[in-house]
Amino acid sequence: MNFGLIVVGDEILSGKRADKHMSKVIELLHARGLQLDYADYVGDSPERITATLQRAFASGDVVFSTGGIGATPDDHTRQCAARALGVGLALHPEAEALIVQRMRTTAQERGQVFDPHQSDNIHRLNMGVFPVGAQIIPNPFNGIPGFSCGTVHFVPGFPVMAWPMVEWVLDTHYPHLFQTAAWMEKSIIVFGAMEATLTPLMEEIERVYLGVKVFSLPSVDHPEYGRHIELGVKGDPDVVEPAYQGLRRGLEVLQVPIGPELVRK
């Protein structure tokens, strides 16, 4: 099953804020033996958000969408999700109870009397208006939930809220997808070679050693190695080791200068 990420917000595309979600989602997936397959960045345009979510729903992938689920005029994600699914919006009863509890607690902390009919409290309930049929995602930070529609999961843009919510979704709904088998990545720094020269060797390694993936990461200005290519294999350790030795032998035949070896587990 593929995993995707959607990051919503003009502030990311304008450079006001740097995205932190992709690296964290990669980390959370990697800890469970999974990997991120793609990421989409979209500004606060309802049309673009809707189109992006339509693709996500149609894909059948597990997709996390961050941002835009608040109740201010520039928050469009909840409405766009409903539009993409072709369903209506409704106040989720569980979300309503959680939001009311949060408002009540906040009022008590401030020494105020909680009035559920106060205009701003009524407005806050909009944060619990989700596409019909949605399920809630608990928010351990402030209790205001996110929501899931099938395998597309919506969390706030704030990392302190979003990241534990993503973890909860993974551990609650997808433990059967976790890859507990060992994994290894082994590579070597190659100098003075073009990727086109190395491609036949890469294709041969994948053909001979089934189950490994060969990768090539070129760099032109690395602070330590300068211009080089990191060439390697990844997969099951039992297959990676012989495949890597085959890769080394192929590099010897090509007579290209090599540098240090890198191992990641």
ZIRA-V85551 format. One record per pair of residues at least 24 apart in sequence whose ideal C-beta (glycine too) atoms are under 10 Angstrom apart, sorted by sequence separation. I is the first residue (numbers start at 1). J is the second residue. D is the distance in whole Angstrom. If there is no record, write none. Layout:
# ZIRA-V85551
[[I J D] [I J D]]
This chain:
# ZIRA-V85551
[[5 29 10] [37 61 7] [39 63 10] [44 68 7] [53 77 8] [57 81 8] [100 124 9] [130 154 8] [137 161 10] [140 164 5] [141 165 9] [148 172 10] [194 218 9] [209 233 7] [211 235 5] [212 236 8] [3 28 10] [37 62 9] [38 63 9] [39 64 10] [40 65 9] [42 67 9] [43 68 10] [52 77 10] [56 81 9] [99 124 6] [100 125 8] [102 127 10] [137 162 10] [139 164 8] [140 165 8] [148 173 8] [193 218 10] [210 235 10] [211 236 6] [231 256 9] [240 265 10] [3 29 6] [37 63 10] [42 68 9] [50 76 8] [54 80 9] [58 84 9] [99 125 6] [138 164 9] [139 165 6] [186 212 10] [190 216 9] [205 231 10] [209 235 9] [49 76 6] [50 77 10] [53 80 6] [54 81 10] [57 84 6] [99 126 9] [137 164 10] [138 165 7] [140 167 10] [185 212 10] [187 214 10] [206 233 9] [211 238 9] [212 239 5] [213 240 10] [229 256 9] [231 258 9] [13 41 6] [34 62 9] [36 64 9] [48 76 10] [49 77 6] [52 80 8] [53 81 6] [56 84 8] [57 85 6] [99 127 6] [100 128 9] [137 165 5] [140 168 8] [184 212 10] [185 213 9] [187 215 7] [189 217 10] [190 218 9] [205 233 6] [211 239 5] [212 240 6] [237 265 8] [12 41 6] [13 42 8] [14 43 8] [44 73 10] [47 76 10] [50 79 9] [51 80 9] [53 82 10] [54 83 9] [55 84 9] [57 86 10] [96 125 6] [98 127 10] [99 128 5] [127 156 9] [137 166 9] [139 168 9] [187 216 9] [202 231 8] [210 239 8] [211 240 9] [212 241 10] [214 243 8] [228 257 9] [230 259 9] [232 261 9] [12 42 9] [13 43 5] [44 74 5] [46 76 5] [49 79 9] [50 80 4] [53 83 8] [54 84 4] [95 125 8] [98 128 7] [138 168 6] [185 215 8] [187 217 8] [189 219 9] [201 231 8] [202 232 10] [209 239 6] [212 242 9] [213 243 9] [214 244 10] [228 258 10] [232 262 7] [234 264 8] [3 34 6] [5 36 6] [12 43 8] [13 44 9] [43 74 10] [44 75 8] [45 76 8] [46 77 9] [49 80 4] [50 81 8] [53 84 4] [54 85 9] [96 127 10] [97 128 9] [137 168 7] [138 169 10] [198 229 7] [202 233 9] [209 240 8] [212 243 5] [228 259 7] [232 263 9] [2 34 10] [3 35 7] [4 36 7] [5 37 9] [6 38 10] [7 39 7] [8 40 9] [9 41 8] [10 42 9] [11 43 9] [12 44 10] [44 76 6] [48 80 9] [49 81 8] [50 82 9] [52 84 8] [53 85 8] [54 86 10] [95 127 7] [96 128 5] [137 169 6] [197 229 10] [209 241 10] [211 243 9] [212 244 9] [230 262 7] [232 264 9] [1 34 9] [2 35 9] [3 36 5] [4 37 6] [5 38 7] [6 39 7] [7 40 7] [8 41 8] [9 42 8] [10 43 5] [11 44 9] [29 62 10] [44 77 9] [46 79 7] [47 80 9] [50 83 5] [51 84 8] [92 125 10] [95 128 3] [96 129 9] [189 222 9] [198 231 6] [209 242 6] [210 243 9] [214 247 7] [226 259 10] [2 36 9] [3 37 6] [4 38 5] [5 39 4] [6 40 5] [7 41 5] [8 42 6] [9 43 7] [10 44 5] [46 80 6] [49 83 9] [50 84 5] [91 125 6] [94 128 8] [95 129 8] [138 172 9] [191 225 8] [195 229 7] [208 242 9] [209 243 4] [212 246 10] [225 259 6] [2 37 4] [3 38 8] [4 39 7] [5 40 7] [6 41 8] [7 42 7] [8 43 8] [9 44 6] [10 45 9] [29 64 10] [42 77 10] [45 80 9] [49 84 8] [50 85 10] [91 126 8] [93 128 9] [95 130 7] [137 172 9] [189 224 9] [190 225 10] [191 226 8] [192 227 8] [193 228 9] [194 229 8] [208 243 8] [209 244 9] [212 247 10] [224 259 9] [225 260 8] [1 37 9] [2 38 7] [3 39 10] [4 40 7] [5 41 9] [6 42 7] [8 44 7] [28 64 9] [47 83 10] [91 127 10] [92 128 5] [94 130 10] [106 142 9] [137 173 10] [189 225 5] [191 227 8] [192 228 8] [193 229 6] [195 231 9] [209 245 10] [224 260 9] [8 45 10] [46 83 8] [89 126 9] [91 128 6] [92 129 7] [102 139 9] [105 142 9] [106 143 10] [191 228 5] [192 229 9] [205 242 10] [206 243 8] [209 246 6] [42 80 10] [90 128 9] [91 129 5] [92 130 5] [98 136 7] [105 143 8] [135 173 9] [190 228 6] [191 229 8] [193 231 8] [205 243 6] [208 246 6] [209 247 9] [25 64 6] [90 129 7] [91 130 8] [92 131 9] [95 134 9] [97 136 10] [189 228 5] [190 229 5] [205 244 9] [8 48 9] [89 129 5] [90 130 7] [92 132 9] [98 138 8] [102 142 6] [103 143 10] [188 228 10] [189 229 8] [190 230 8] [8 49 6] [25 66 9] [88 129 10] [89 130 7] [90 131 8] [92 133 10] [94 135 9] [95 136 5] [98 139 8] [102 143 4] [103 144 10] [188 229 9] [189 230 6] [190 231 5] [205 246 6] [24 66 10] [89 131 6] [90 132 5] [92 134 6] [94 136 5] [95 137 10] [101 143 6] [102 144 6] [187 229 10] [188 230 7] [189 231 8] [190 232 10] [204 246 8] [205 247 6] [6 49 8] [21 64 8] [87 130 10] [88 131 8] [89 132 7] [90 133 9] [92 135 9] [93 136 10] [99 142 10] [100 143 10] [102 145 10] [187 230 5] [188 231 6] [189 232 10] [204 247 9] [8 52 8] [21 65 10] [22 66 9] [87 131 5] [88 132 5] [90 134 9] [92 136 6] [94 138 10] [95 139 10] [98 142 10] [99 143 7] [187 231 6] [188 232 7] [8 53 10] [21 66 5] [86 131 9] [87 132 5] [88 133 10] [89 134 9] [98 143 5] [99 144 6] [187 232 2] [188 233 10] [201 246 9] [202 247 8] [205 250 7] [6 52 6] [20 66 10] [21 67 8] [85 131 6] [87 133 6] [97 143 10] [98 144 7] [99 145 8] [186 232 6] [187 233 7] [201 247 7] [204 250 7] [6 53 7] [19 66 9] [82 129 9] [84 131 9] [85 132 8] [87 134 9] [98 145 6] [185 232 6] [186 233 6] [187 234 8] [4 52 10] [19 67 10] [78 126 8] [82 130 8] [83 131 9] [85 133 8] [95 143 10] [97 145 10] [185 233 7] [186 234 7] [201 249 9] [202 250 9] [6 55 9] [78 127 8] [81 130 8] [82 131 4] [85 134 9] [95 144 8] [184 233 9] [185 234 4] [186 235 10] [198 247 9] [201 250 4] [6 56 6] [78 128 9] [79 129 9] [81 131 5] [82 132 7] [95 145 5] [184 234 7] [185 235 8] [200 250 9] [201 251 7] [4 55 9] [5 56 10] [72 123 10] [75 126 9] [78 129 6] [80 131 10] [82 133 10] [94 145 7] [95 146 9] [183 234 7] [184 235 7] [186 237 9] [4 56 6] [71 123 6] [75 127 9] [78 130 6] [79 131 9] [82 134 9] [95 147 7] [183 235 7] [184 236 7] [185 237 10] [198 250 9] [201 253 8] [71 124 7] [78 131 7] [81 134 8] [92 145 8] [94 147 10] [182 235 10] [183 236 7] [184 237 4] [198 251 8] [201 254 7] [12 66 10] [70 124 10] [71 125 8] [72 126 9] [181 235 10] [182 236 7] [183 237 7] [184 238 9] [186 240 5] [200 254 9] [4 59 7] [12 67 8] [71 126 4] [72 127 10] [92 147 7] [181 236 7] [182 237 5] [184 239 9] [185 240 7] [186 241 7] [201 256 10] [11 67 9] [70 126 9] [71 127 5] [78 134 9] [181 237 9] [182 238 8] [184 240 5] [188 244 8] [198 254 8] [2 59 7] [4 61 5] [5 62 10] [6 63 6] [7 64 9] [8 65 6] [9 66 8] [10 67 10] [70 127 6] [71 128 9] [181 238 10] [183 240 9] [184 241 8] [186 243 8] [187 244 8] [190 247 10] [197 254 7] [2 60 8] [3 61 7] [4 62 7] [5 63 7] [6 64 7] [7 65 8] [8 66 7] [9 67 5] [10 68 10] [69 127 7] [71 129 8] [182 240 10] [186 244 4] [193 251 8] [198 256 8] [1 60 8] [2 61 4] [3 62 5] [4 63 4] [5 64 5] [6 65 4] [7 66 5] [8 67 4] [9 68 7] [185 244 10] [186 245 10] [188 247 7] [197 256 8] [1 61 7] [2 62 7] [3 63 7] [4 64 7] [5 65 8] [6 66 7] [7 67 6] [8 68 4] [69 129 10] [184 244 9] [187 247 9] [188 248 7] [1 62 6] [2 63 9] [3 64 8] [4 65 9] [5 66 7] [6 67 8] [7 68 10] [8 69 9] [69 130 9] [186 247 9] [190 251 7] [193 254 7] [6 68 9] [87 149 9] [186 248 10] [193 255 10] [194 256 10] [11 74 10] [188 251 7] [193 256 4] [10 74 7] [85 149 6] [190 254 9] [192 256 6] [193 257 8] [9 74 9] [84 149 9] [85 150 9] [191 256 7] [192 257 5] [193 258 9] [9 75 10] [81 147 8] [190 256 6] [191 257 4] [192 258 10] [8 75 9] [82 149 9] [85 152 9] [190 257 7] [191 258 7] [8 76 8] [9 77 10] [78 146 10] [81 149 6] [84 152 9] [189 257 9] [190 258 6] [191 259 6] [8 77 6] [77 146 10] [78 147 8] [189 258 7] [190 259 7] [77 147 10] [188 258 6] [189 259 3] [6 77 9] [81 152 7] [188 259 7] [189 260 6] [8 80 9] [188 260 7] [189 261 8] [64 137 10] [71 144 10] [81 154 7] [187 260 10] [188 261 5] [189 262 7] [70 144 9] [187 261 7] [188 262 7] [69 144 9] [186 261 7] [187 262 5] [69 145 9] [78 154 7] [186 262 7] [187 263 8] [69 146 6] [77 154 6] [185 262 8] [186 263 5] [187 264 8] [69 147 8] [185 263 7] [186 264 8] [77 156 10] [184 263 7] [185 264 4] [186 265 9] [66 146 9] [77 157 9] [184 264 7] [185 265 8] [65 146 9] [75 156 10] [183 264 9] [184 265 5] [64 146 10] [75 157 9] [183 265 7] [182 265 7] [64 148 10] [65 149 10] [69 154 5] [63 149 10] [68 154 8] [69 155 7] [70 156 7] [63 150 9] [64 151 10] [65 152 6] [66 153 10] [67 154 9] [69 156 6] [70 157 8] [62 150 10] [63 151 7] [64 152 8] [65 153 7] [66 154 8] [67 155 8] [68 156 9] [69 157 8] [70 158 10] [62 151 5] [63 152 5] [64 153 5] [65 154 5] [66 155 6] [67 156 7] [68 157 7] [60 150 8] [61 151 7] [62 152 8] [63 153 7] [64 154 8] [65 155 7] [66 156 7] [67 157 3] [60 151 7] [61 152 8] [62 153 8] [63 154 9] [64 155 7] [66 157 5] [67 158 9] [57 149 7] [59 151 9] [60 152 10] [65 157 10] [66 158 9] [56 149 9] [57 150 7] [59 152 9] [66 159 9] [56 150 9] [57 151 9] [56 151 9] [57 152 6] [66 161 10] [67 162 8] [53 149 9] [56 152 5] [66 162 5] [56 153 10] [65 162 10] [66 163 9] [64 162 8] [53 152 7] [66 165 9] [66 166 8] [53 154 9] [64 165 9] [64 166 6] [64 169 7] [64 170 9] [62 169 8] [62 170 8] [62 173 8] [62 174 6] [62 177 8] [21 155 9] [24 159 7] [28 163 7] [32 167 9] [21 157 8] [27 163 9] [28 164 10] [31 167 9] [34 170 8] [25 162 9] [29 166 9] [19 157 10] [21 159 7] [24 162 8] [25 163 8] [28 166 6] [32 170 6] [20 159 5] [24 163 5] [28 167 6] [31 170 9] [32 171 8] [17 157 9] [19 159 10] [34 174 8] [21 162 7] [25 166 6] [28 169 10] [29 170 8] [20 162 9] [21 163 8] [24 166 8] [28 170 7] [32 174 8] [20 163 9] [24 167 10] [28 171 10] [32 175 8] [34 177 7] [33 177 9] [34 178 7] [35 179 9] [12 157 9] [21 166 9] [25 170 10] [29 174 10] [32 177 8] [33 178 5] [34 179 6] [6 152 8] [8 154 9] [11 157 8] [32 178 4] [33 179 3] [4 151 10] [31 178 9] [32 179 7] [33 180 6] [3 151 10] [4 152 9] [6 154 9] [9 157 6] [29 177 10] [32 180 9] [33 181 7] [8 157 7] [29 178 10] [33 182 9] [1 151 8] [7 157 8] [29 179 10] [33 183 7] [30 183 9] [5 166 9] [3 170 9] [3 174 9] [1 174 8] [3 177 9] [1 176 10] [1 177 6]]
